[in-house]
Structures are given as C-alpha cells and as structure tokens.
Amino acid sequence: MAKNHRADRKAEARIYDFSKPMKLPREYARIMEMAIEAFSRYWANQLVARMHVVVTAEIGDLIMRSYDDYIATLPTTTCVVITEFQGGRNRGILQFPRQTALAWVEHLLGGQGDLDSTPDRELTDVEVSVLHDFLKRVLADMDLAFAGITKLDTKLRDVEYAPQFVQVVDGSTPVLFAPIQLKTGDHVDECTLMMPVAMITDAIHQGATNDTRSEEQKKESAQVRHRLVDILEDVPVEVAVRFTPRKVNPRELHGLAVGDTLPLIHPQSRPLDLVVDDIVLAEAAAGTSGSRLAAMVISVDKGEQK
C-alpha cells in the first residue's frame, strides 16, 4: 500500500491578517512593474556610462510578502543599501552582491573591475565613499522612474552587509519586492528592490481619485461618454420570457418521443423570468395582446445572472 507522504507532513499554522491581505490588485501591480522596469533600465544605463561595459537588466515577478519573509530570501552576506523615502517617512532596500559592489568600485577607481575575480569582503571607508557617490545617481533615477506614481525624494541612509540584522520596518509589515537581474556578458547578478506596500498603494489610490485633467479634457470625455450611451441604447438585443429551467439527464432527452410530457418545476404561482443573455431583468405574467401571446411586466430586478 502506497504511503501518503502528504499526510505525514506536519502542517504549520501561519497567522493571516485579513486587514492586510498579501495580494496586490492587478492594476496596482502593473503600475508598480512599469516603474521598476524603468528603474532597472536606468540602473543598467548608469553602469554602462560609468563602467564602459555592456549591462542589461531584467526584472522578475513582483512579490508581496512580510518584511521577515523578504529578508529570508536574501543571501546571508550581501550589499544592503538602506534608503529613505519622502523625508524619512518610509524606508526601503536596494540589494545586490557585495562582490559586485567591490568590482564596481574598482572599475570606478581605474581598475579592471572583473566581476568573477574580485574578492568578497567588506568595503573600506574610501570604497564606501566611492560607492555612495555612484548610488546617489542610481537613486536619483529611482525618483525619476516612480515620478508617475509618487514623489519619492530618495535618500541613501546606510550600507549594510548582513540582512538578518537590518530592521528597516517591523517584521510583519507587508512589503513589495522585485528580483532584478543585471547581466554583464555571461555574468549575472541577482538583485532586489524592496518598498513598503502602504506607500505604493496609497500613492496609486490617491492618484486615481485626483482628477488632474483640464476642463477641456473633462468636457471632451463627457461628450464621448454621451455618444457611447446613445449608440448602445440603439443596439438590438434578444429578449426571452422563460420558465424556471430544470435539469435532466441525457437518457431522458434521448428517449423523448412525440406526445411525451416533460414536467416543469415552475410553480403556477411564480411569475416568469424576462431575461437578456441569461441576465434576469424583470418578472412577467403570461397573457395575451389581441391574437398574440404577451408577457406583462410585474416587477423589475437589478439584473441577476442565472
């Protein structure tokens, strides 16, 4: 008898806060992805301009997790750039390999900056100063990439090397982070950008509720809407009046013959449904109009699909 390995696994209960669901609306995610794509291109362009090497950037799927879960995805030793947004009200992280940071600095100081042969160690004070100067340009590009969502006013706060000791926000705080791959020839650097969820969603929602269109644009939009409504009101649709549907099996249908009776489940006291494309719009009573059958509307529904 096969052993059920799934049943043998011990389920681990995890606390879920329904007031902070770990899911980002699709339209919000797309807006965020576009901003990160723009930032990654700017970052690669900065490397091309400063290092004189060909660098391309690709982003992975945007992920929404708690801050502790994000930190758990990072290497035990890496370069963690702590950033401040909007005057210090929010904080984020730009992370990339420490060895890569050393190679960038060596290149900026006139060396070869070979990504594969550079040793992995902590940066000296001089190297940190050179890296800070480069990162300020990168963070300025981040402000530019996110300008359509919110004004970040990004500031570089510090550079750390052990993510597990970096506490940017509370461990349970929902954050958004995206993997970013920087490719230099055959060398690939795995990087990430992390931001608080609330900062992004609040900014997108605020932008959606503020109508920044001019009066002329608003007037033109209203005219287009009125024309569209007028056109839709003239589109013909098929209307049907029906009994309550009942389910039958194929055997009953296959055996039907002329003269057979198929009982319905529609009570005599219940009105008929007036439907358009399976949407119930009203209830009607059966009747006649002259020599023709007719249906008299006796109540109007909001429209319910059945």
Secondary structure, DSSP 8 states (H G I E B T S, - for coil): ----HHHHS--------TTS-S---HHHHHHHHHHHHHHHHHHHHHHHHHH-S--EEEE---EEEEHHHHHHTS-SS-EEEEEEEGGGTEEEEEEE-HHHHHHHHHHHTTS---TTTS------HHHHHHHHHHHHHHHHHHHHHTTTT-----EEEEEES-GGG--SS-TT-EEEEEEEEEEETTEEEEEEEEEEHHHHHHHHHHHHHS----HHHHHHHHHHHHHHHHHHHTS----EEE-------HHHHHT--TT--------TTS-EEEEETTEEEEEEEEEEETTEEEEEEEEEEEEEE-
